[in-house]
Amino acid sequence: MTWALPAIAAVLLLFAAISGRVAGTPITGPIVFTVGGVVLGGTVFGLVEVESTAETVKLLAEITLALVLFSDAARVDPTELRAEIALPARLLGIGLPLTILAGFGAGLLVLDDLTWPEALLLAVILAPTDAALGQVVVTLREVPARVRQGLNVESGLNDGICVPLFLVALALAQSEAGAIGHGAAAQLVAEQIGYGVVAGVGTGAIAAAVLVTAERHHTIERAWAQIVPVTAAALAYTVAVPVGGSGFIAAFVGGLTFGAIARRYAPRAAPDGLLEEAGDLFSAVTFIVFGAVLLGTALDHLSWTVFGYAVLSLTVVRMIPVALSLIGTHARAPTIAFLGWFGPRGLATIVFVILVLQENRELPHQDSLLTTAVVTVGLSVLAHGLSAAPLARRYADWFQRNPRVENRPAPDAAN
């Protein structure tokens, strides 16, 4: 640990120095951070030598996901969402369940050593997407707005949706392995979801009330107005955990509550800026730690079956459900392929992996399950990062020449 923090800081400073030059190119932040982590980790220089089960790794993962969940939820504007609800509703309501089902089936077929609850857990772990791995896809203005917004909303909301599914799948896997009883598993999940929702609503409303009141009475400075949502995210998480709730559910629900109230009653102080920047910073550190602590070790245990499942997860398991979810929208093949391909796996999957590692009750085939998840994220960081800029521009050029269907204002258009 002596040189871990200086090494991580060096990677952050290096990327900061070139961030403007590489923006919009195939060299993305997650690629630099992950590769930097692998180089700094125990398999190469050994500067970042931290056990994957270390409390610091868990704390980093929890802080990062809590901030990202709160930030994503707080930015959801119901008015704007209703205007463009068709595509994200299809991706989340049809595509996400089908993706989990397809991942479950692929796990049983390809990774035949996994039990069915473990295959289901792996499918849920790999279900959420992370738009940050191909940021240009959702920021390039030449890409149709509905496609950009659809992928962005899907990425922002599916993390929060997958948290309770992850808790259920993990409890099922532990119950099947005899680590906990069926009744205890059901009670645990119910408490985590229930207390998490209550804590999120309560803390989000309290923090928003403080911000709104201070804004109306002109007693808060702009800088401190940006600190309030960061504090609210921490408050939601830390209130939920001691009472047995899920801090991640609390952060997501708290963000929805906080954002809805602040946007309506104090629009000038609505959450932005510092909250998002804090999430970006912690995400960068998490990818460095992911490369150093998880990916380097996983590559040592890489097999053809693990690699094969990773490829299936990023292609067939994602792309066919997306295509099925778009039936009836009249979307053409390039749009369907573009939406299907850009479902990168990143931060949420990394945090889910760390949470499984932190459990004292090991699953029978935990090493195989987690190695597969880690390799899939590593492959996604590379494949989606390298392909995002060229494919986004190629798709944008095609759209400019063929705007007929994708530019229609119909509510069910596929973008």
Buried (B, 14 or more C-beta within 10 A) or exposed (E): EEBBEEBBEBBBEEBEEEEEEBBBEBBBBBBBBBBBBBBBBBBEBEBBBBEBEBEEBBEBBBBBBBBBBBBBBBBBEEEEBEEBBBBBBBBBEBBBBBBBBBBBBBBBEBBEEBBEBBBBBBBBBBBBBBBBBBBBBBBBEEBBEBBBBBBBBBBBBBBBBBBBBBBBBBBBBBBBBEBBEEEEBBBBBEBBBBBBBBBBBBBBBBBBBBBBEBBEEEEBEEEBBBBBBBBBBBBBBBBBBEEBBBBBBBBBBBBBBBBBBBBEBBEEBBBBBBBBBBBBEBBBBBBBBBBBBBBBBBBEBBEEBBBBBBBBBBBBBBBBBBBBBBEEBBBBEBBBBBBBBBBBBBBBBBBBBBBBBBBEEEBBBBEBBBBBBBBBBBBBBBBBBBBBBEBBBEBBEBBEEEEEBBEBEEEBBBB
